[in-house]
Amino acid sequence: MDTLGNSRLTDDECKQLIDELSELKHQLKCAEDQLKVLKPQPGQSAESSPNPSSTFDLGNIEENIYRSAAEFPSYEADQFTFCEAICRHLTEQSQTNTYAMLICEFSPTSIEDKYKTQKCMEQEARNIEAVINSATSAGTHIGYISHMERALFIPSDQEGASAIKTADKLVRALSQHNWPGREGNRSVKCSIGIALYPGDSTNIPTLFRYADRALYNATRLDDSYYVFYR
């Protein structure tokens, strides 16, 4: 195949690139599965752990990729793959569980600081990841929606107790996080919209839309706040 600099890509070459990207995504998923195997389970002795020579070498994996694979085994790059991953998860379940969909938006709280804060956030996406990291646990599906937004799909009881607990953790983590480049985080708030599965909807795109509607109501408040879909 010609290099990108030599000529325009043909349809077949574009398809080949898409197939290659799909294969890379599959390889990353395999790597994530192996990371789970590498981590000793409770009660498992070091002798019973997998032989390092029989697994892949983590030494050359880029730091942020390794961090995502280790801490967010179900982290998705956009809304579409996020919803797809949730649908697959629900299909694999042998029984109906209850979950909560949370959409979180980090935004400036003052017009005067709006440009500076948004620019800062775009340059410091890792800070948002750190806040999300502090409030979530293994098994949570996490989706990247935009520089300012993340979506979560978490285990929850019918009344949304786990959703409230996670939302409270997010607000607390934000209040304690030190954002480089500005004094504290007083100019940043976290608005959270929540919709429950299956109480509000069993259709994932619809559930996402409901959580987004709840988020809209939360953003109208001046401080960090979470709102359930009603």
Phi, psi and chi 1 to 4 in degrees:
 res  aa     phi    psi   chi1   chi2   chi3   chi4
   1 MET       -  134.8 -176.6  176.7   67.7      -
   2 ASP   -63.1  151.5  -67.7  -23.4      -      -
   3 THR   -72.2  161.5   61.6      -      -      -
   4 LEU   -62.3  -28.9  -66.6  176.0      -      -
   5 GLY   -77.2  -17.7      -      -      -      -
   6 ASN   -87.2  -34.2  -67.9  -22.4      -      -
   7 SER  -162.5  167.7   62.6      -      -      -
   8 ARG   -70.8  149.4  -69.6 -177.6  177.1  -87.7
   9 LEU   -75.9  139.0  -67.2  175.4      -      -
  10 THR   -82.3  171.0   64.7      -      -      -
  11 ASP   -60.2  -40.8  -70.5  -15.9      -      -
  12 ASP   -64.5  -38.4  -71.1  -19.8      -      -
  13 GLU   -68.7  -37.6  -71.3  171.3  -22.5      -
  14 CYS   -62.3  -42.4  -72.3      -      -      -
  15 LYS   -63.6  -38.9 -177.1  178.0 -176.3  -57.2
  16 GLN   -63.6  -41.2 -178.1  178.3  -12.9      -
  17 LEU   -62.1  -41.8  -78.0  174.5      -      -
  18 ILE   -62.7  -42.7  -67.7  172.8      -      -
  19 ASP   -62.9  -38.8  -67.8  -21.2      -      -
  20 GLU   -65.9  -40.4  -70.0  172.5   -2.9      -
  21 LEU   -64.3  -38.4  -73.3  172.8      -      -
  22 SER   -63.1  -40.4  177.5      -      -      -
  23 GLU   -66.1  -40.2  177.7   60.6   22.2      -
  24 LEU   -62.2  -39.4  -74.4  173.0      -      -
  25 LYS   -63.1  -40.0 -177.9  177.5  178.7 -179.3
  26 HIS   -64.3  -41.2  173.5   71.1      -      -
  27 GLN   -64.3  -38.5  -68.9  175.8    8.2      -
  28 LEU   -64.8  -39.4  179.2   57.4      -      -
  29 LYS   -62.2  -40.4  177.6   63.9  171.5   63.1
  30 CYS   -63.3  -39.6  -67.9      -      -      -
  31 ALA   -63.2  -40.3      -      -      -      -
  32 GLU   -62.1  -41.8  -67.2  170.8    0.7      -
  33 ASP   -62.8  -38.4  -67.2  -20.9      -      -
  34 GLN   -69.2  -32.5  -69.2 -162.2   41.0      -
  35 LEU   -61.0  -38.5  -78.7  171.3      -      -
  36 LYS   -63.3  -38.8  -64.0  176.4 -174.5  177.0
  37 VAL   -68.0  -37.9  174.7      -      -      -
  38 LEU   -64.2  -29.7  -73.5  174.0      -      -
  39 LYS   -78.2  117.9 -177.6  177.9 -179.9 -178.7
  40 PRO   -60.2  138.4  -21.4   32.9      -      -
  41 GLN   -82.1  158.8  -60.2  -60.4  -46.9      -
  42 PRO   -54.4  128.7  -25.9   34.3      -      -
  43 GLY    85.5   -4.0      -      -      -      -
  44 GLN   -88.2  128.9 -179.2 -176.4   36.8      -
  45 SER   -79.9  162.1   64.5      -      -      -
  46 ALA   -62.7  -31.9      -      -      -      -
  47 GLU   -67.1  -27.6  -71.1   76.1   10.5      -
  48 SER   -89.1   -2.1   61.6      -      -      -
  49 SER   -70.5  156.6  -62.5      -      -      -
  50 PRO   -59.4  145.8  -21.8   31.6      -      -
  51 ASN   -69.9  124.0 -175.1  -16.6      -      -
  52 PRO   -55.1  -30.9  -24.5   34.3      -      -
  53 SER   -69.5  -18.6   63.6      -      -      -
  54 SER   -94.5    1.1   65.6      -      -      -
  55 THR  -117.8  176.2   61.0      -      -      -
  56 PHE   -79.3  163.6   63.7  100.1      -      -
  57 ASP   -90.8  121.0 -179.0   10.6      -      -
  58 LEU   -83.1   -7.9  -66.1  175.5      -      -
  59 GLY   -59.8  -32.5      -      -      -      -
  60 ASN  -100.6    6.0  -65.9  -35.0      -      -
  61 ILE   -78.4  131.7  -64.7 -177.1      -      -
  62 GLU   -58.5  141.1 -171.7  176.0  -16.3      -
  63 GLU   -54.5  -47.4  178.5 -174.6   -3.8      -
  64 ASN   -69.4  -30.0   63.2  -29.3      -      -
  65 ILE   -68.2  -44.8  -65.1  178.8      -      -
  66 TYR   -61.3  -42.5  173.0   79.4      -      -
  67 ARG   -62.9  -42.8 -176.4  164.9   55.9   86.4
  68 SER   -65.3  -41.9  -65.7      -      -      -
  69 ALA   -67.1  -37.8      -      -      -      -
  70 ALA   -76.9  -39.4      -      -      -      -
  71 GLU   -99.6  -27.3  -62.3  170.8   -1.5      -
  72 PHE  -128.5   73.7  -60.1  111.8      -      -
  73 PRO   -63.7  -14.5   21.7  -33.4      -      -
  74 SER  -120.0   28.4   57.5      -      -      -
  75 TYR   -72.1  127.9 -164.7   96.4      -      -
  76 GLU  -115.9  146.8  -56.8  -61.1  -22.8      -
  77 ALA   -81.6  -15.1      -      -      -      -
  78 ASP  -158.4  176.6   54.9   47.6      -      -
  79 GLN   -63.7  -40.0  176.9 -178.0  -22.2      -
  80 PHE   -63.6  -50.6  179.5   75.6      -      -
  81 THR   -68.7  -29.8   55.9      -      -      -
  82 PHE   -61.9  -50.7  171.6   69.1      -      -
  83 CYS   -65.3  -38.1  -69.4      -      -      -
  84 GLU   -61.6  -43.7  -87.3 -162.6  -27.4      -
  85 ALA   -62.8  -39.1      -      -      -      -
  86 ILE   -66.2  -42.9  -66.5  172.0      -      -
  87 CYS   -60.1  -41.9  -70.0      -      -      -
  88 ARG   -63.4  -42.6  -72.2 -164.3  -57.9  -90.0
  89 HIS   -60.5  -45.2  171.8   81.2      -      -
  90 LEU   -66.9  -35.6  -66.0  174.4      -      -
  91 THR   -64.6  -34.9  -59.6      -      -      -
  92 GLU   -77.9  -14.0  -66.1  167.3   -1.3      -
  93 GLN   -75.3  135.9  -62.9  -59.3  -54.4      -
  94 SER   -83.3  -14.9   58.0      -      -      -
  95 GLN  -139.0  160.7   57.9 -175.5    3.9      -
  96 THR   -80.8  118.7  -59.7      -      -      -
  97 ASN  -105.5  170.5  -63.5  -38.5      -      -
  98 THR  -106.2  141.4   58.3      -      -      -
  99 TYR  -137.0  172.3  -62.0   87.9      -      -
 100 ALA  -133.6  137.0      -      -      -      -
 101 MET  -100.9  123.1  174.0   85.5   75.2      -
 102 LEU  -118.8  132.6  -76.3   70.3      -      -
 103 ILE  -114.9  123.0  -58.1 -177.8      -      -
 104 CYS  -113.4  130.4  -46.9      -      -      -
 105 GLU  -121.7  124.9  179.4 -178.0  -76.3      -
 106 PHE   -97.3  124.8  -63.0   82.6      -      -
 107 SER  -148.1  157.7   58.4      -      -      -
 108 PRO   -70.1  152.4   25.6  -34.1      -      -
 109 THR  -105.2   -1.8   57.0      -      -      -
 110 SER  -138.4  142.1   64.5      -      -      -
 111 ILE   -62.9  -37.6  -63.0  176.2      -      -
 112 GLU   -60.3  -33.8  -67.2   77.6   10.5      -
 113 ASP  -103.2    9.0 -160.9   36.3      -      -
 114 LYS   -61.7  -52.4 -174.2  173.8 -177.8  179.9
 115 TYR   -63.2  -46.3  173.1   75.2      -      -
 116 LYS   -61.5  -42.6  177.5 -178.9  176.0 -178.0
 117 THR   -69.7  -44.3  -56.7      -      -      -
 118 GLN   -62.7  -42.4  -74.2 -176.0  -24.6      -
 119 LYS   -62.2  -41.9 -178.3  178.6  179.1 -179.1
 120 CYS   -62.7  -42.2 -176.0      -      -      -
 121 MET   -65.6  -39.2  -76.7 -171.2  173.1      -
 122 GLU   -63.5  -32.6  -70.5  179.4    0.6      -
 123 GLN   -84.6  -14.0  -65.3  171.9  -15.5      -
 124 GLU  -126.6   50.2  -62.4  173.3   -3.2      -
 125 ALA   -59.7  -27.4      -      -      -      -
 126 ARG   -61.7  -30.2  -73.2  178.2  179.5  -93.0
 127 ASN   -66.9  -38.9  -70.3  -70.9      -      -
 128 ILE   -64.9  -41.2  -66.4  178.9      -      -
 129 GLU   -61.5  -37.7  -55.6  -52.4  -29.1      -
 130 ALA   -63.5  -40.1      -      -      -      -
 131 VAL   -67.0  -46.5  172.2      -      -      -
 132 ILE   -59.6  -42.2  -64.3  -69.1      -      -
 133 ASN   -58.6  -39.1 -147.6    6.0      -      -
 134 SER   -71.5  -19.9  -59.8      -      -      -
 135 ALA  -109.3   -5.1      -      -      -      -
 136 THR  -116.5  166.5   54.6      -      -      -
 137 SER  -134.2  173.4   57.2      -      -      -
 138 ALA   -57.9  140.7      -      -      -      -
 139 GLY    99.0  -11.5      -      -      -      -
 140 THR   -82.3  131.3  -60.0      -      -      -
 141 HIS   -86.0  130.0  -69.3  -96.9      -      -
 142 ILE  -124.1  133.3  -56.4  171.3      -      -
 143 GLY  -124.2  137.3      -      -      -      -
 144 TYR   -86.2  115.6  179.3   97.4      -      -
 145 ILE   -98.7  -43.6  -52.2  -55.6      -      -
 146 SER  -162.0 -179.2   70.5      -      -      -
 147 HIS   -56.2  -31.8  -75.5  -59.9      -      -
 148 MET   -99.1  -13.7  -46.5  -68.6  -78.7      -
 149 GLU  -126.6  144.3  -67.5 -179.9  -63.9      -
 150 ARG  -133.2  149.7  -59.4  -66.7 -175.9  -84.3
 151 ALA  -117.8  141.4      -      -      -      -
 152 LEU  -125.8  143.8  -46.9  176.5      -      -
 153 PHE  -127.8  110.1 -167.4   68.1      -      -
 154 ILE  -125.7  155.6   62.1  173.1      -      -
 155 PRO   -61.0  140.0  -22.6   33.5      -      -
 156 SER  -153.4  149.6  171.4      -      -      -
 157 ASP   -80.9  175.5   59.3   21.9      -      -
 158 GLN   -61.1  -29.9 -163.2   67.4   35.3      -
 159 GLU   -88.4   -2.0  -71.3   73.9   31.6      -
 160 GLY    81.4   25.8      -      -      -      -
 161 ALA   -62.9  -40.9      -      -      -      -
 162 SER   -67.1  -33.8  -65.3      -      -      -
 163 ALA   -64.9  -42.9      -      -      -      -
 164 ILE   -64.1  -42.4  -67.0  174.0      -      -
 165 LYS   -61.5  -44.2 -176.4  176.9 -179.8 -179.5
 166 THR   -66.1  -42.3  -60.1      -      -      -
 167 ALA   -61.6  -42.3      -      -      -      -
 168 ASP   -62.6  -40.2  -75.1  -22.7      -      -
 169 LYS   -63.5  -40.7  -76.1 -176.6  176.2 -179.5
 170 LEU   -61.6  -46.2  -78.2  166.3      -      -
 171 VAL   -64.2  -42.1  173.1      -      -      -
 172 ARG   -66.8  -42.5 -176.1  167.0   60.9 -108.4
 173 ALA   -62.4  -38.7      -      -      -      -
 174 LEU   -64.9  -40.9  176.6   61.6      -      -
 175 SER   -67.3  -24.3   68.7      -      -      -
 176 GLN   -99.1   -9.1  -63.0  171.6  -10.3      -
 177 HIS   -79.5  137.5 -174.2   70.9      -      -
 178 ASN   -95.8  107.8  179.5   27.1      -      -
 179 TRP   -86.6  114.7  -65.8   72.9      -      -
 180 PRO   -59.5  141.3  -22.3   33.6      -      -
 181 GLY    95.4   -7.2      -      -      -      -
 182 ARG  -151.0  159.8   60.5  176.5  171.8  -93.2
 183 GLU   -78.8  104.8 -176.7 -179.4   -8.2      -
 184 GLY    65.5 -153.0      -      -      -      -
 185 ASN  -137.0   29.0   63.1   -9.1      -      -
 186 ARG   -63.4  -20.5  -70.5 -171.6  -63.9  -88.2
 187 SER   -90.7    7.6   60.5      -      -      -
 188 VAL  -124.2  136.3 -179.4      -      -      -
 189 LYS  -127.4  161.8   70.0  174.9 -178.2  177.3
 190 CYS  -121.0  111.9  179.6      -      -      -
 191 SER   -98.5  137.4  -56.2      -      -      -
 192 ILE  -132.6  126.9  -54.4  167.0      -      -
 193 GLY  -107.4  137.9      -      -      -      -
 194 ILE  -127.8  134.0  -56.2  172.1      -      -
 195 ALA  -133.1  145.9      -      -      -      -
 196 LEU  -107.9  142.3  -58.7  179.1      -      -
 197 TYR  -112.3  129.3  174.3   99.5      -      -
 198 PRO   -94.7    6.4   34.5  -35.2      -      -
 199 GLY   -56.3  -46.5      -      -      -      -
 200 ASP   -88.4  -38.8  -69.1  -35.5      -      -
 201 SER  -168.4  151.4  178.6      -      -      -
 202 THR  -104.6   -1.4   57.1      -      -      -
 203 ASN   -95.2  118.8  179.3  -85.3      -      -
 204 ILE   -64.1  -47.0  -62.3  -53.8      -      -
 205 PRO   -58.4  -37.6  -26.8   37.0      -      -
 206 THR   -67.4  -42.2  -60.0      -      -      -
 207 LEU   -60.1  -41.0 -164.8   70.7      -      -
 208 PHE   -61.4  -43.1 -172.9   96.5      -      -
 209 ARG   -64.8  -38.7 -172.5  166.6   65.4 -108.0
 210 TYR   -65.2  -42.7  -73.8  170.4      -      -
 211 ALA   -63.5  -35.2      -      -      -      -
 212 ASP   -67.6  -36.9 -166.0   49.8      -      -
 213 ARG   -65.0  -41.7  -71.2 -178.1 -172.9  175.2
 214 ALA   -63.9  -37.5      -      -      -      -
 215 LEU   -60.6  -39.9  171.5   65.2      -      -
 216 TYR   -57.5  -42.1  172.6   75.8      -      -
 217 ASN   -67.7  -35.0  -69.9  -31.7      -      -
 218 ALA   -68.3  -34.9      -      -      -      -
 219 THR   -70.4  -17.3   58.2      -      -      -
 220 ARG   -75.5  -11.6  -61.4  168.4   68.7 -179.8
 221 LEU   -88.5  154.8  -57.9  172.2      -      -
 222 ASP   -80.9  -13.8  -66.2  -27.4      -      -
 223 ASP  -127.8  174.6 -157.5   -5.8      -      -
 224 SER   -59.2  134.1  -64.5      -      -      -
 225 TYR  -162.0  154.1 -152.9   78.1      -      -
 226 TYR  -122.8  146.0   59.9   83.5      -      -
 227 VAL  -134.3  134.7  172.8      -      -      -
 228 PHE   -85.8  149.5  -80.5   84.1      -      -
 229 TYR   -70.3  134.6  171.6   77.0      -      -
 230 ARG  -134.0      -  -70.6  -69.4 -177.0  -92.0
